[in-house]
Amino acid sequence: MKRDKILFLSSKDPFSKKDWSGIPYFMMVSLKEKYDVDYAAIPRFRIIQQLGYYFGRLFEFVTTRKYTFDYGVFMAWCYGRAGTKLVKDKAGYRFIFVPAGLMEIAFLKTNLPIVSVGDCSTLQLFGYYPALKEISAVSKREVKYVEAKALKKVTHAIFSSGWAGEFVLNQYQLSKVNVIPFGANLSAQGSAEGRTPDSGECRLLFVGVDWERKGGSTALAICEQLQQEGVQVSLSVLGAAPPSDAEIPEGITLQVKNVDKDSVGSEGEYISILQQSDFFILPTLADCTPIVIAEAYWAGVPVLATNTGGVSSMVNHGVSGFLFEPDDVNGYVKIIKELLSSPRQYQEISKNCVQISHTVFNWRHWVEELDRITASSAN
């Protein structure tokens, strides 16, 4: 049976598990199972971006507000001009697939259908992410202009969470917004059944490159209070090491690792840490779609996280994990102790995690939904 052709157009590398947390890589793998995929690489214009960085610093010095050059009109124009050259005279494709690329679509000229996939609107991150506060009015206007121009061109705008989809739907008054959750960025087959907690040490897992935004200090506070209440605790930290001035509670077993999924054997090491963990904790201040939540479900590990952003769309409170307000250390400790003292309840939640991994948070489901949505518009 002849398969449809699609064009994967992006400045992100779909052959690396590092770029955008490996999401383009797993998208490419999944898309190839359904379509014949050609890849067109948009350049990243690193020299221009470096100059833009210095311009932004000068702008902030003069105005005390930030100018986000990377998300502005000029960079969007550069991406669009490069992309237009790549798609010129292209034909026979069911659609152009663009991951996290509203910037790359805004000035793109083509008659082919365009499917964009992302985890947020940049506009909704302004004032939400700590690094994107005090943004200048000119940057806000430029981003809104670029996103509106891009979204007007796309055939389908697909987002990974209801949080992002609803924002775009309301902000830009679109009727072509769909939500499809991302999968776990793991190649191996996931757990087949639920698990029970370790009867001795309570093993917590914390993952995140940005220690401050991901709530690293709160993770340490959770460990400290658990220990004070008689629970033996270990904490595995992947991605970011605690800062040098962080106070590590005495008696806590702390394991800090930087697992590179692109290196040989690293995925196996990461899976081993996942499978040995009793809880995944993510007391984040701001997040769009933390892929590690899907990976915790893959391993049957209950998720305890902040009720914020796209996290709220991923965690079914009381079913696959629990959601808390920021810095609610007491809430985390209370739930952890309850589940440790009730293995049956823990196992039920673990089974739910496995089930939701098999039915929703996997790349097979993602590509099937993508195919269904795009087929409906093609007919």
C-alpha positions in Angstrom: 0.0 0.0 0.0 1.4 3.4 -1.0 2.0 5.7 1.9 1.5 9.4 2.0 4.6 11.7 1.9 5.1 14.5 4.4 7.9 17.1 4.7 9.5 17.6 8.1 10.6 21.2 8.1 12.4 22.5 11.1 15.5 24.2 12.5 15.5 21.5 15.2 17.5 18.3 14.7 15.2 15.3 14.5 18.2 12.9 14.7 19.4 14.0 18.1 17.8 13.1 21.4 19.1 16.4 22.9 17.3 19.0 20.8 14.1 20.1 22.5 14.3 17.2 25.0 14.4 14.7 22.1 10.9 15.5 21.1 11.7 16.1 17.3 13.6 12.8 17.3 10.7 10.7 18.6 8.3 12.6 16.4 10.4 11.7 13.4 10.6 8.0 14.5 6.8 7.9 14.9 6.0 9.7 11.7 8.2 7.3 9.7 6.0 4.5 10.9 3.0 6.1 9.2 4.4 8.2 6.3 7.3 8.5 3.9 9.1 11.5 5.5 11.6 13.9 3.9 13.5 16.3 6.1 14.3 19.9 5.2 16.7 21.6 7.7 16.2 25.3 8.3 19.4 26.9 9.4 19.6 28.3 12.9 21.4 31.6 12.0 23.6 31.4 15.1 25.7 34.4 14.2 22.6 36.6 13.8 21.2 35.2 17.1 24.4 36.0 18.9 24.3 39.6 17.6 20.6 39.7 18.6 21.7 38.6 22.1 23.9 41.6 22.5 21.3 43.9 21.0 18.9 42.6 23.6 21.3 43.3 26.4 21.7 46.8 25.2 18.0 47.2 24.9 17.5 46.0 28.4 20.2 48.4 29.7 18.6 51.4 28.1 14.9 50.6 28.8 15.1 48.2 31.8 12.8 45.9 29.8 13.7 42.7 27.8 13.6 42.5 24.1 13.2 38.8 23.0 15.1 38.9 19.7 14.9 35.2 19.2 11.1 35.5 19.0 10.9 38.7 17.1 9.9 39.7 13.6 13.4 39.8 12.1 14.3 36.2 13.1 10.9 35.0 11.9 11.6 36.6 8.6 15.0 34.9 8.4 13.4 31.5 9.1 10.6 32.1 6.7 12.9 33.2 3.8 15.1 30.1 4.4 12.1 27.8 4.6 10.5 29.2 1.5 13.7 28.3 -0.5 13.5 24.7 0.9 9.9 24.1 0.0 10.0 25.9 -3.4 8.6 23.6 -6.2 7.9 20.9 -3.6 4.8 18.9 -4.5 3.1 15.6 -3.7 3.2 16.0 0.1 0.2 15.5 2.2 1.4 18.3 4.5 4.4 20.1 5.8 5.1 19.2 9.4 6.7 21.9 11.6 7.5 21.1 15.3 7.7 24.1 17.7 7.9 26.4 14.7 5.4 29.2 14.6 8.4 31.4 14.1 9.4 29.3 11.1 5.9 29.4 9.6 5.0 33.1 9.8 6.8 34.3 6.7 6.8 30.9 4.9 5.5 30.9 1.4 3.9 27.7 0.2 0.7 26.3 -1.2 1.1 23.0 0.7 -1.0 22.3 3.9 0.9 23.1 7.1 0.6 21.2 10.4 2.3 22.9 13.4 2.9 21.1 16.7 4.0 22.7 19.9 3.7 22.8 23.7 2.8 26.5 24.1 2.4 29.9 22.7 5.5 32.1 23.4 3.1 34.9 24.3 1.7 32.9 27.3 5.2 32.4 28.7 5.7 36.1 29.1 5.3 36.8 32.8 5.0 33.1 33.6 8.5 31.7 33.1 10.9 33.4 35.5 13.3 34.2 32.6 10.5 35.8 30.6 9.3 38.4 33.0 9.6 42.2 32.5 9.3 41.8 28.7 9.0 45.0 26.7 5.8 46.0 25.0 7.5 45.9 21.6 8.5 42.3 22.1 4.9 41.4 23.1 3.5 43.1 20.0 6.1 41.4 17.8 5.4 37.9 19.2 1.7 38.3 18.9 2.0 39.5 15.3 4.3 36.6 14.4 2.1 34.0 16.1 -1.1 35.4 14.6 0.5 35.4 11.1 1.7 31.8 11.5 -1.5 30.5 12.9 -3.5 32.0 10.1 -1.4 30.0 7.6 -1.6 26.6 9.3 -4.1 23.9 8.4 -3.9 22.5 11.9 -2.4 23.9 15.1 -1.8 21.0 17.4 -0.7 21.4 21.1 0.4 19.0 23.7 -1.9 20.2 26.5 -5.2 21.8 27.1 -3.5 24.6 28.9 -1.7 25.6 25.7 -4.5 24.8 23.3 -7.1 26.8 25.3 -4.8 29.9 25.4 -4.3 29.9 21.7 -7.9 29.2 21.0 -8.9 32.2 23.2 -6.1 34.6 22.3 -6.2 34.1 18.5 -9.9 33.1 18.1 -9.0 29.9 16.1 -11.2 27.0 15.3 -8.3 24.7 14.0 -6.7 24.0 17.4 -6.3 20.4 18.5 -4.7 18.8 21.6 -2.6 15.6 21.4 -0.4 14.7 24.4 3.3 13.9 23.8 4.7 10.5 24.6 7.6 9.3 26.7 11.0 9.8 25.0 12.1 6.2 25.5 12.8 3.5 22.9 12.3 0.5 25.2 8.9 -1.0 26.0 7.3 0.3 29.2 6.0 -1.4 32.3 3.2 -4.0 31.8 1.7 -3.7 35.3 1.8 -1.6 38.4 4.3 -1.8 41.2 4.5 -1.4 45.0 6.8 0.9 46.9 10.0 -0.2 48.5 9.4 -1.4 52.1 12.6 0.3 53.3 13.9 3.6 51.9 11.6 6.0 50.2 13.3 6.7 46.8 12.4 10.1 45.2 13.3 11.2 41.7 13.8 14.8 40.6 14.6 15.7 37.0 15.3 19.2 35.6 18.1 21.2 34.0 16.9 24.5 35.6 17.2 23.8 39.3 15.5 27.0 40.4 12.5 26.9 38.0 11.9 23.2 38.5 11.7 23.7 42.3 14.9 22.0 43.4 15.0 23.7 46.8 11.4 22.5 47.5 12.5 19.0 46.6 15.2 19.2 49.2 12.7 20.6 51.7 10.4 17.7 51.1 13.2 15.2 51.8 14.1 17.0 55.0 10.6 17.0 56.4 10.1 13.3 55.5 13.3 12.5 57.4 12.2 14.6 60.4 8.9 12.6 60.4 10.7 9.3 60.5 10.9 8.3 56.8 14.3 7.2 55.4 14.7 9.1 52.1 17.0 9.0 49.1 16.8 11.6 46.3 18.1 11.1 42.8 18.7 14.3 40.9 19.0 14.2 37.2 19.9 17.1 34.9 20.9 19.9 37.3 23.1 19.6 40.3 22.1 21.6 43.4 23.9 24.9 43.6 27.0 25.1 45.7 25.2 27.1 48.5 22.3 24.6 48.7 21.8 23.1 52.1 21.6 19.3 51.8 19.7 17.9 54.7 21.8 15.6 56.9 21.1 11.9 56.5 19.6 12.2 53.0 21.1 9.9 50.4 21.6 12.2 47.4 22.5 10.9 44.0 23.3 13.5 41.3 23.7 12.4 37.7 23.7 14.0 34.2 22.2 11.4 31.9 22.9 12.1 28.2 20.3 10.1 26.2 22.4 10.4 23.1 25.3 8.5 24.5 25.5 4.7 24.4 23.9 2.9 27.3 22.5 6.2 28.8 18.9 5.3 28.2 19.3 2.1 30.0 20.9 3.9 33.0 18.0 6.4 33.0 15.4 3.6 32.8 17.1 1.8 35.7 16.8 5.0 37.9 13.2 5.5 36.9 12.3 1.9 37.7 14.0 2.1 41.1 12.1 5.3 42.1 9.0 5.2 44.3 7.8 8.8 43.4 8.6 11.4 40.8 8.5 14.8 42.3 8.3 18.0 40.3 7.6 21.1 42.5 8.1 23.3 39.4 7.3 27.0 39.3 6.4 27.0 35.6 6.2 24.3 32.9 4.7 23.5 29.5 4.8 19.8 28.9 7.5 18.0 31.1 8.2 14.9 29.1 9.5 13.2 32.3 6.0 12.9 33.5 5.2 10.7 30.6 8.4 8.8 31.3 7.4 8.3 35.0 4.0 6.9 33.8 6.0 4.6 31.4 7.7 3.1 34.5 4.5 3.1 36.6 5.9 5.7 39.0 3.3 8.1 40.6 3.8 11.8 39.9 3.7 14.5 42.5 3.8 17.9 41.0 2.8 21.6 41.1 -0.7 22.4 39.8 0.6 24.8 37.1 0.8 25.2 33.3 0.7 22.1 31.2 1.5 20.0 34.2 -2.2 20.3 35.2 -3.2 18.7 31.9 -0.9 15.7 32.4 -1.6 14.7 36.0 -5.0 13.4 36.9 -5.2 14.3 40.6 -5.7 11.3 42.8 -5.6 8.9 39.8 -2.1 9.0 38.2 -0.6 11.3 40.9 -1.3 14.4 42.9 -1.1 18.2 42.2 -0.1 20.8 44.8 0.1 24.5 45.1 3.7 26.0 44.9 5.9 25.3 47.9 3.3 23.1 49.6 5.9 20.9 51.3 3.4 19.6 53.8 1.1 18.4 51.1 3.8 16.4 49.4 4.9 14.8 52.7 1.4 14.0 53.7 0.6 12.1 50.4 3.9 10.3 50.3 3.4 9.0 53.9 -0.1 8.0 53.1 0.9 6.0 50.0 3.9 4.4 51.7 1.6 3.2 54.5 -1.0 1.9 52.0 0.7 -0.3 49.4 -2.6 -1.3 47.9 -3.5 2.4 47.2 0.0 3.0 45.8 -0.2 0.0 43.5 -3.6 1.2 42.2 -2.1 4.6 41.3 0.9 2.9 39.7 -1.5 0.7 37.6 -3.3 3.9 36.5 0.1 5.4 35.5 0.9 2.3 33.3 -2.6 2.4 31.7 -2.4 6.0 30.8 1.0 5.5 29.4 -0.3 2.7 27.1 -3.4 4.6 26.0 -2.5 8.3 26.0 1.1 9.4 26.7 2.9 7.5 24.0 4.1 8.3 20.5 2.0 5.6 18.8 -1.2 7.3 20.1 0.2 10.7 19.1 0.8 9.8 15.5 -2.5 8.0 15.2 -4.3 11.1 16.4 -2.3 13.3 14.1 -3.2 11.1 11.2 -6.9 11.1 12.1 -7.0 14.9 12.4 -5.1 15.6 9.2 -7.1 13.0 7.3 -10.4 14.6 8.2 -9.3 17.9 6.5 -7.8 16.2 3.5 -11.1 14.4 2.6 
